[in-house]
Amino acid sequence: MNFSIEELSESKRQLASILHKLRETAKTLTSKENAEQYKSQITLAERRIHALEIALALIENEMNAQQ
């Protein structure tokens, strides 16, 4: 699939926003008094963070390839 630079840029912006919010959520969960009880939510957040970082890197690579 071919996407325009504008589409990639907007997708990157949206994913970066989600990533920021997810990092804040993970930080909040890990700093809670009983963080162990949130272990599954923390693990899920960490996996999603990693997936979003990969997606952002791929978008960045595609944008660089198009320029």
PDB file with one MODEL, atoms N, CA, C and O in Angstrom:
MODEL        1
ATOM      1  N   MET A   1       0.846  -1.177   0.000  1.00  0.00           N
ATOM      2  CA  MET A   1       0.000   0.000   0.000  1.00  0.00           C
ATOM      3  C   MET A   1       0.892   1.242   0.000  1.00  0.00           C
ATOM      4  O   MET A   1       1.934   1.286   0.654  1.00  0.00           O
ATOM      5  N   ASN A   2       0.463   2.212  -0.729  1.00  0.00           N
ATOM      6  CA  ASN A   2       1.191   3.472  -0.783  1.00  0.00           C
ATOM      7  C   ASN A   2       0.393   4.546  -0.056  1.00  0.00           C
ATOM      8  O   ASN A   2      -0.800   4.738  -0.290  1.00  0.00           O
ATOM      9  N   PHE A   3       1.090   5.231   0.827  1.00  0.00           N
ATOM     10  CA  PHE A   3       0.465   6.314   1.581  1.00  0.00           C
ATOM     11  C   PHE A   3       1.225   7.601   1.304  1.00  0.00           C
ATOM     12  O   PHE A   3       2.440   7.591   1.106  1.00  0.00           O
ATOM     13  N   SER A   4       0.503   8.690   1.294  1.00  0.00           N
ATOM     14  CA  SER A   4       1.139   9.986   1.061  1.00  0.00           C
ATOM     15  C   SER A   4       1.909  10.411   2.311  1.00  0.00           C
ATOM     16  O   SER A   4       1.680   9.905   3.410  1.00  0.00           O
ATOM     17  N   ILE A   5       2.817  11.345   2.110  1.00  0.00           N
ATOM     18  CA  ILE A   5       3.578  11.896   3.235  1.00  0.00           C
ATOM     19  C   ILE A   5       2.623  12.511   4.247  1.00  0.00           C
ATOM     20  O   ILE A   5       2.854  12.412   5.452  1.00  0.00           O
ATOM     21  N   GLU A   6       1.560  13.140   3.778  1.00  0.00           N
ATOM     22  CA  GLU A   6       0.590  13.757   4.679  1.00  0.00           C
ATOM     23  C   GLU A   6      -0.116  12.700   5.535  1.00  0.00           C
ATOM     24  O   GLU A   6      -0.304  12.888   6.737  1.00  0.00           O
ATOM     25  N   GLU A   7      -0.500  11.594   4.908  1.00  0.00           N
ATOM     26  CA  GLU A   7      -1.155  10.509   5.657  1.00  0.00           C
ATOM     27  C   GLU A   7      -0.206   9.901   6.686  1.00  0.00           C
ATOM     28  O   GLU A   7      -0.597   9.629   7.822  1.00  0.00           O
ATOM     29  N   LEU A   8       1.028   9.694   6.280  1.00  0.00           N
ATOM     30  CA  LEU A   8       2.016   9.140   7.203  1.00  0.00           C
ATOM     31  C   LEU A   8       2.302  10.093   8.352  1.00  0.00           C
ATOM     32  O   LEU A   8       2.433   9.675   9.503  1.00  0.00           O
ATOM     33  N   SER A   9       2.397  11.362   8.034  1.00  0.00           N
ATOM     34  CA  SER A   9       2.669  12.367   9.059  1.00  0.00           C
ATOM     35  C   SER A   9       1.540  12.444  10.082  1.00  0.00           C
ATOM     36  O   SER A   9       1.791  12.518  11.285  1.00  0.00           O
ATOM     37  N   GLU A  10       0.303  12.424   9.604  1.00  0.00           N
ATOM     38  CA  GLU A  10      -0.846  12.468  10.514  1.00  0.00           C
ATOM     39  C   GLU A  10      -0.928  11.192  11.348  1.00  0.00           C
ATOM     40  O   GLU A  10      -1.231  11.249  12.540  1.00  0.00           O
ATOM     41  N   SER A  11      -0.663  10.062  10.740  1.00  0.00           N
ATOM     42  CA  SER A  11      -0.668   8.803  11.488  1.00  0.00           C
ATOM     43  C   SER A  11       0.411   8.819  12.557  1.00  0.00           C
ATOM     44  O   SER A  11       0.185   8.383  13.686  1.00  0.00           O
ATOM     45  N   LYS A  12       1.565   9.315  12.201  1.00  0.00           N
ATOM     46  CA  LYS A  12       2.674   9.418  13.165  1.00  0.00           C
ATOM     47  C   LYS A  12       2.280  10.313  14.338  1.00  0.00           C
ATOM     48  O   LYS A  12       2.550   9.987  15.494  1.00  0.00           O
ATOM     49  N   ARG A  13       1.650  11.422  14.037  1.00  0.00           N
ATOM     50  CA  ARG A  13       1.226  12.348  15.087  1.00  0.00           C
ATOM     51  C   ARG A  13       0.216  11.685  16.023  1.00  0.00           C
ATOM     52  O   ARG A  13       0.318  11.812  17.243  1.00  0.00           O
ATOM     53  N   GLN A  14      -0.747  10.985  15.456  1.00  0.00           N
ATOM     54  CA  GLN A  14      -1.769  10.322  16.265  1.00  0.00           C
ATOM     55  C   GLN A  14      -1.171   9.212  17.124  1.00  0.00           C
ATOM     56  O   GLN A  14      -1.493   9.092  18.306  1.00  0.00           O
ATOM     57  N   LEU A  15      -0.307   8.409  16.530  1.00  0.00           N
ATOM     58  CA  LEU A  15       0.314   7.319  17.286  1.00  0.00           C
ATOM     59  C   LEU A  15       1.237   7.849  18.389  1.00  0.00           C
ATOM     60  O   LEU A  15       1.310   7.270  19.473  1.00  0.00           O
ATOM     61  N   ALA A  16       1.930   8.935  18.112  1.00  0.00           N
ATOM     62  CA  ALA A  16       2.792   9.537  19.125  1.00  0.00           C
ATOM     63  C   ALA A  16       1.961  10.028  20.313  1.00  0.00           C
ATOM     64  O   ALA A  16       2.387   9.919  21.463  1.00  0.00           O
ATOM     65  N   SER A  17       0.794  10.560  20.031  1.00  0.00           N
ATOM     66  CA  SER A  17      -0.099  11.015  21.095  1.00  0.00           C
ATOM     67  C   SER A  17      -0.571   9.838  21.952  1.00  0.00           C
ATOM     68  O   SER A  17      -0.566   9.910  23.181  1.00  0.00           O
ATOM     69  N   ILE A  18      -0.975   8.761  21.290  1.00  0.00           N
ATOM     70  CA  ILE A  18      -1.409   7.564  22.019  1.00  0.00           C
ATOM     71  C   ILE A  18      -0.249   7.007  22.838  1.00  0.00           C
ATOM     72  O   ILE A  18      -0.436   6.598  23.984  1.00  0.00           O
ATOM     73  N   LEU A  19       0.937   6.992  22.260  1.00  0.00           N
ATOM     74  CA  LEU A  19       2.116   6.477  22.952  1.00  0.00           C
ATOM     75  C   LEU A  19       2.404   7.290  24.209  1.00  0.00           C
ATOM     76  O   LEU A  19       2.702   6.726  25.261  1.00  0.00           O
ATOM     77  N   HIS A  20       2.318   8.598  24.103  1.00  0.00           N
ATOM     78  CA  HIS A  20       2.550   9.464  25.266  1.00  0.00           C
ATOM     79  C   HIS A  20       1.556   9.149  26.389  1.00  0.00           C
ATOM     80  O   HIS A  20       1.944   9.010  27.549  1.00  0.00           O
ATOM     81  N   LYS A  21       0.288   9.039  26.037  1.00  0.00           N
ATOM     82  CA  LYS A  21      -0.739   8.748  27.032  1.00  0.00           C
ATOM     83  C   LYS A  21      -0.538   7.370  27.652  1.00  0.00           C
ATOM     84  O   LYS A  21      -0.734   7.188  28.854  1.00  0.00           O
ATOM     85  N   LEU A  22      -0.154   6.417  26.842  1.00  0.00           N
ATOM     86  CA  LEU A  22       0.069   5.060  27.332  1.00  0.00           C
ATOM     87  C   LEU A  22       1.274   5.008  28.266  1.00  0.00           C
ATOM     88  O   LEU A  22       1.246   4.302  29.274  1.00  0.00           O
ATOM     89  N   ARG A  23       2.327   5.746  27.941  1.00  0.00           N
ATOM     90  CA  ARG A  23       3.496   5.810  28.837  1.00  0.00           C
ATOM     91  C   ARG A  23       3.109   6.414  30.186  1.00  0.00           C
ATOM     92  O   ARG A  23       3.553   5.943  31.233  1.00  0.00           O
ATOM     93  N   GLU A  24       2.293   7.441  30.155  1.00  0.00           N
ATOM     94  CA  GLU A  24       1.833   8.048  31.402  1.00  0.00           C
ATOM     95  C   GLU A  24       0.991   7.070  32.213  1.00  0.00           C
ATOM     96  O   GLU A  24       1.112   7.005  33.436  1.00  0.00           O
ATOM     97  N   THR A  25       0.147   6.321  31.539  1.00  0.00           N
ATOM     98  CA  THR A  25      -0.675   5.317  32.207  1.00  0.00           C
ATOM     99  C   THR A  25       0.199   4.252  32.848  1.00  0.00           C
ATOM    100  O   THR A  25      -0.019   3.879  34.001  1.00  0.00           O
ATOM    101  N   ALA A  26       1.186   3.761  32.110  1.00  0.00           N
ATOM    102  CA  ALA A  26       2.095   2.739  32.641  1.00  0.00           C
ATOM    103  C   ALA A  26       2.858   3.279  33.845  1.00  0.00           C
ATOM    104  O   ALA A  26       3.044   2.571  34.834  1.00  0.00           O
ATOM    105  N   LYS A  27       3.296   4.528  33.761  1.00  0.00           N
ATOM    106  CA  LYS A  27       4.021   5.139  34.871  1.00  0.00           C
ATOM    107  C   LYS A  27       3.128   5.237  36.103  1.00  0.00           C
ATOM    108  O   LYS A  27       3.572   4.967  37.220  1.00  0.00           O
ATOM    109  N   THR A  28       1.880   5.620  35.902  1.00  0.00           N
ATOM    110  CA  THR A  28       0.929   5.723  37.011  1.00  0.00           C
ATOM    111  C   THR A  28       0.687   4.359  37.646  1.00  0.00           C
ATOM    112  O   THR A  28       0.680   4.231  38.871  1.00  0.00           O
ATOM    113  N   LEU A  29       0.491   3.354  36.821  1.00  0.00           N
ATOM    114  CA  LEU A  29       0.233   2.012  37.348  1.00  0.00           C
ATOM    115  C   LEU A  29       1.423   1.468  38.130  1.00  0.00           C
ATOM    116  O   LEU A  29       1.243   0.859  39.185  1.00  0.00           O
ATOM    117  N   THR A  30       2.635   1.679  37.626  1.00  0.00           N
ATOM    118  CA  THR A  30       3.813   1.157  38.317  1.00  0.00           C
ATOM    119  C   THR A  30       4.121   1.913  39.596  1.00  0.00           C
ATOM    120  O   THR A  30       4.796   1.387  40.480  1.00  0.00           O
ATOM    121  N   SER A  31       3.636   3.137  39.702  1.00  0.00           N
ATOM    122  CA  SER A  31       3.920   3.916  40.910  1.00  0.00           C
ATOM    123  C   SER A  31       2.856   3.741  41.994  1.00  0.00           C
ATOM    124  O   SER A  31       2.989   4.277  43.094  1.00  0.00           O
ATOM    125  N   LYS A  32       1.821   3.001  41.683  1.00  0.00           N
ATOM    126  CA  LYS A  32       0.768   2.762  42.682  1.00  0.00           C
ATOM    127  C   LYS A  32       1.321   1.951  43.838  1.00  0.00           C
ATOM    128  O   LYS A  32       2.288   1.203  43.691  1.00  0.00           O
ATOM    129  N   GLU A  33       0.693   2.111  44.984  1.00  0.00           N
ATOM    130  CA  GLU A  33       1.140   1.439  46.198  1.00  0.00           C
ATOM    131  C   GLU A  33       1.169  -0.078  46.032  1.00  0.00           C
ATOM    132  O   GLU A  33       2.138  -0.726  46.429  1.00  0.00           O
ATOM    133  N   ASN A  34       0.139  -0.637  45.462  1.00  0.00           N
ATOM    134  CA  ASN A  34       0.058  -2.083  45.234  1.00  0.00           C
ATOM    135  C   ASN A  34       0.224  -2.385  43.756  1.00  0.00           C
ATOM    136  O   ASN A  34      -0.678  -2.946  43.133  1.00  0.00           O
ATOM    137  N   ALA A  35       1.370  -2.020  43.187  1.00  0.00           N
ATOM    138  CA  ALA A  35       1.599  -2.174  41.751  1.00  0.00           C
ATOM    139  C   ALA A  35       1.498  -3.633  41.306  1.00  0.00           C
ATOM    140  O   ALA A  35       1.158  -3.908  40.156  1.00  0.00           O
ATOM    141  N   GLU A  36       1.789  -4.562  42.205  1.00  0.00           N
ATOM    142  CA  GLU A  36       1.741  -5.983  41.856  1.00  0.00           C
ATOM    143  C   GLU A  36       0.337  -6.400  41.419  1.00  0.00           C
ATOM    144  O   GLU A  36       0.192  -7.277  40.567  1.00  0.00           O
ATOM    145  N   GLN A  37      -0.680  -5.791  41.983  1.00  0.00           N
ATOM    146  CA  GLN A  37      -2.042  -6.153  41.611  1.00  0.00           C
ATOM    147  C   GLN A  37      -2.402  -5.655  40.210  1.00  0.00           C
ATOM    148  O   GLN A  37      -3.403  -6.086  39.637  1.00  0.00           O
ATOM    149  N   TYR A  38      -1.595  -4.755  39.660  1.00  0.00           N
ATOM    150  CA  TYR A  38      -1.819  -4.220  38.310  1.00  0.00           C
ATOM    151  C   TYR A  38      -0.845  -4.827  37.301  1.00  0.00           C
ATOM    152  O   TYR A  38      -0.659  -4.283  36.213  1.00  0.00           O
ATOM    153  N   LYS A  39      -0.228  -5.945  37.659  1.00  0.00           N
ATOM    154  CA  LYS A  39       0.815  -6.539  36.832  1.00  0.00           C
ATOM    155  C   LYS A  39       0.352  -6.804  35.400  1.00  0.00           C
ATOM    156  O   LYS A  39       1.076  -6.499  34.452  1.00  0.00           O
ATOM    157  N   SER A  40      -0.841  -7.365  35.232  1.00  0.00           N
ATOM    158  CA  SER A  40      -1.304  -7.676  33.876  1.00  0.00           C
ATOM    159  C   SER A  40      -1.543  -6.402  33.062  1.00  0.00           C
ATOM    160  O   SER A  40      -1.238  -6.364  31.870  1.00  0.00           O
ATOM    161  N   GLN A  41      -2.083  -5.366  33.694  1.00  0.00           N
ATOM    162  CA  GLN A  41      -2.306  -4.103  32.985  1.00  0.00           C
ATOM    163  C   GLN A  41      -0.971  -3.449  32.614  1.00  0.00           C
ATOM    164  O   GLN A  41      -0.835  -2.865  31.538  1.00  0.00           O
ATOM    165  N   ILE A  42       0.009  -3.553  33.513  1.00  0.00           N
ATOM    166  CA  ILE A  42       1.337  -2.985  33.250  1.00  0.00           C
ATOM    167  C   ILE A  42       1.993  -3.724  32.089  1.00  0.00           C
ATOM    168  O   ILE A  42       2.566  -3.100  31.195  1.00  0.00           O
ATOM    169  N   THR A  43       1.911  -5.046  32.103  1.00  0.00           N
ATOM    170  CA  THR A  43       2.483  -5.848  31.020  1.00  0.00           C
ATOM    171  C   THR A  43       1.827  -5.502  29.685  1.00  0.00           C
ATOM    172  O   THR A  43       2.515  -5.337  28.678  1.00  0.00           O
ATOM    173  N   LEU A  44       0.513  -5.394  29.676  1.00  0.00           N
ATOM    174  CA  LEU A  44      -0.210  -5.031  28.458  1.00  0.00           C
ATOM    175  C   LEU A  44       0.217  -3.656  27.962  1.00  0.00           C
ATOM    176  O   LEU A  44       0.447  -3.471  26.767  1.00  0.00           O
ATOM    177  N   ALA A  45       0.324  -2.701  28.863  1.00  0.00           N
ATOM    178  CA  ALA A  45       0.749  -1.350  28.481  1.00  0.00           C
ATOM    179  C   ALA A  45       2.158  -1.378  27.904  1.00  0.00           C
ATOM    180  O   ALA A  45       2.425  -0.721  26.898  1.00  0.00           O
ATOM    181  N   GLU A  46       3.063  -2.130  28.525  1.00  0.00           N
ATOM    182  CA  GLU A  46       4.441  -2.209  28.034  1.00  0.00           C
ATOM    183  C   GLU A  46       4.489  -2.833  26.640  1.00  0.00           C
ATOM    184  O   GLU A  46       5.253  -2.382  25.787  1.00  0.00           O
ATOM    185  N   ARG A  47       3.688  -3.858  26.405  1.00  0.00           N
ATOM    186  CA  ARG A  47       3.653  -4.491  25.086  1.00  0.00           C
ATOM    187  C   ARG A  47       3.083  -3.544  24.040  1.00  0.00           C
ATOM    188  O   ARG A  47       3.564  -3.502  22.908  1.00  0.00           O
ATOM    189  N   ARG A  48       2.074  -2.796  24.411  1.00  0.00           N
ATOM    190  CA  ARG A  48       1.489  -1.828  23.483  1.00  0.00           C
ATOM    191  C   ARG A  48       2.467  -0.697  23.188  1.00  0.00           C
ATOM    192  O   ARG A  48       2.560  -0.230  22.053  1.00  0.00           O
ATOM    193  N   ILE A  49       3.190  -0.262  24.206  1.00  0.00           N
ATOM    194  CA  ILE A  49       4.214   0.776  24.017  1.00  0.00           C
ATOM    195  C   ILE A  49       5.240   0.295  23.007  1.00  0.00           C
ATOM    196  O   ILE A  49       5.605   1.030  22.089  1.00  0.00           O
ATOM    197  N   HIS A  50       5.706  -0.934  23.173  1.00  0.00           N
ATOM    198  CA  HIS A  50       6.697  -1.487  22.252  1.00  0.00           C
ATOM    199  C   HIS A  50       6.136  -1.557  20.829  1.00  0.00           C
ATOM    200  O   HIS A  50       6.829  -1.205  19.874  1.00  0.00           O
ATOM    201  N   ALA A  51       4.912  -2.002  20.685  1.00  0.00           N
ATOM    202  CA  ALA A  51       4.280  -2.094  19.363  1.00  0.00           C
ATOM    203  C   ALA A  51       4.161  -0.716  18.715  1.00  0.00           C
ATOM    204  O   ALA A  51       4.414  -0.570  17.519  1.00  0.00           O
ATOM    205  N   LEU A  52       3.781   0.280  19.486  1.00  0.00           N
ATOM    206  CA  LEU A  52       3.660   1.636  18.943  1.00  0.00           C
ATOM    207  C   LEU A  52       5.021   2.197  18.560  1.00  0.00           C
ATOM    208  O   LEU A  52       5.136   2.901  17.557  1.00  0.00           O
ATOM    209  N   GLU A  53       6.055   1.898  19.341  1.00  0.00           N
ATOM    210  CA  GLU A  53       7.402   2.348  18.989  1.00  0.00           C
ATOM    211  C   GLU A  53       7.843   1.742  17.660  1.00  0.00           C
ATOM    212  O   GLU A  53       8.463   2.420  16.840  1.00  0.00           O
ATOM    213  N   ILE A  54       7.526   0.473  17.449  1.00  0.00           N
ATOM    214  CA  ILE A  54       7.845  -0.175  16.172  1.00  0.00           C
ATOM    215  C   ILE A  54       7.077   0.491  15.029  1.00  0.00           C
ATOM    216  O   ILE A  54       7.648   0.797  13.983  1.00  0.00           O
ATOM    217  N   ALA A  55       5.788   0.711  15.238  1.00  0.00           N
ATOM    218  CA  ALA A  55       4.961   1.339  14.205  1.00  0.00           C
ATOM    219  C   ALA A  55       5.488   2.724  13.846  1.00  0.00           C
ATOM    220  O   ALA A  55       5.546   3.083  12.670  1.00  0.00           O
ATOM    221  N   LEU A  56       5.869   3.494  14.848  1.00  0.00           N
ATOM    222  CA  LEU A  56       6.398   4.837  14.588  1.00  0.00           C
ATOM    223  C   LEU A  56       7.717   4.775  13.823  1.00  0.00           C
ATOM    224  O   LEU A  56       7.955   5.587  12.929  1.00  0.00           O
ATOM    225  N   ALA A  57       8.568   3.822  14.168  1.00  0.00           N
ATOM    226  CA  ALA A  57       9.838   3.671  13.451  1.00  0.00           C
ATOM    227  C   ALA A  57       9.591   3.291  11.998  1.00  0.00           C
ATOM    228  O   ALA A  57      10.259   3.806  11.101  1.00  0.00           O
ATOM    229  N   LEU A  58       8.642   2.400  11.758  1.00  0.00           N
ATOM    230  CA  LEU A  58       8.323   2.005  10.389  1.00  0.00           C
ATOM    231  C   LEU A  58       7.747   3.166   9.583  1.00  0.00           C
ATOM    232  O   LEU A  58       8.074   3.336   8.409  1.00  0.00           O
ATOM    233  N   ILE A  59       6.906   3.949  10.207  1.00  0.00           N
ATOM    234  CA  ILE A  59       6.361   5.131   9.529  1.00  0.00           C
ATOM    235  C   ILE A  59       7.486   6.103   9.195  1.00  0.00           C
ATOM    236  O   ILE A  59       7.539   6.644   8.090  1.00  0.00           O
ATOM    237  N   GLU A  60       8.382   6.322  10.147  1.00  0.00           N
ATOM    238  CA  GLU A  60       9.515   7.224   9.925  1.00  0.00           C
ATOM    239  C   GLU A  60      10.382   6.723   8.764  1.00  0.00           C
ATOM    240  O   GLU A  60      10.809   7.509   7.919  1.00  0.00           O
ATOM    241  N   ASN A  61      10.637   5.417   8.731  1.00  0.00           N
ATOM    242  CA  ASN A  61      11.418   4.841   7.632  1.00  0.00           C
ATOM    243  C   ASN A  61      10.726   5.058   6.284  1.00  0.00           C
ATOM    244  O   ASN A  61      11.372   5.407   5.296  1.00  0.00           O
ATOM    245  N   GLU A  62       9.426   4.851   6.257  1.00  0.00           N
ATOM    246  CA  GLU A  62       8.660   5.038   5.019  1.00  0.00           C
ATOM    247  C   GLU A  62       8.677   6.500   4.586  1.00  0.00           C
ATOM    248  O   GLU A  62       8.793   6.799   3.398  1.00  0.00           O
ATOM    249  N   MET A  63       8.561   7.396   5.539  1.00  0.00           N
ATOM    250  CA  MET A  63       8.601   8.827   5.206  1.00  0.00           C
ATOM    251  C   MET A  63       9.971   9.200   4.631  1.00  0.00           C
ATOM    252  O   MET A  63      10.061   9.952   3.661  1.00  0.00           O
ATOM    253  N   ASN A  64      11.032   8.669   5.240  1.00  0.00           N
ATOM    254  CA  ASN A  64      12.378   8.964   4.744  1.00  0.00           C
ATOM    255  C   ASN A  64      12.604   8.374   3.362  1.00  0.00           C
ATOM    256  O   ASN A  64      13.286   8.978   2.534  1.00  0.00           O
ATOM    257  N   ALA A  65      12.044   7.206   3.106  1.00  0.00           N
ATOM    258  CA  ALA A  65      12.195   6.563   1.806  1.00  0.00           C
ATOM    259  C   ALA A  65      11.479   7.345   0.705  1.00  0.00           C
ATOM    260  O   ALA A  65      11.901   7.321  -0.451  1.00  0.00           O
ATOM    261  N   GLN A  66      10.410   8.029   1.058  1.00  0.00           N
ATOM    262  CA  GLN A  66       9.638   8.782   0.067  1.00  0.00           C
ATOM    263  C   GLN A  66      10.241  10.143  -0.246  1.00  0.00           C
ATOM    264  O   GLN A  66       9.884  10.771  -1.244  1.00  0.00           O
ATOM    265  N   GLN A  67      11.142  10.593   0.595  1.00  0.00           N
ATOM    266  CA  GLN A  67      11.699  11.938   0.381  1.00  0.00           C
ATOM    267  C   GLN A  67      12.911  11.929  -0.500  1.00  0.00           C
ATOM    268  O   GLN A  67      13.487  12.983  -0.768  1.00  0.00           O
TER     269      GLN A  67
ENDMDL
END
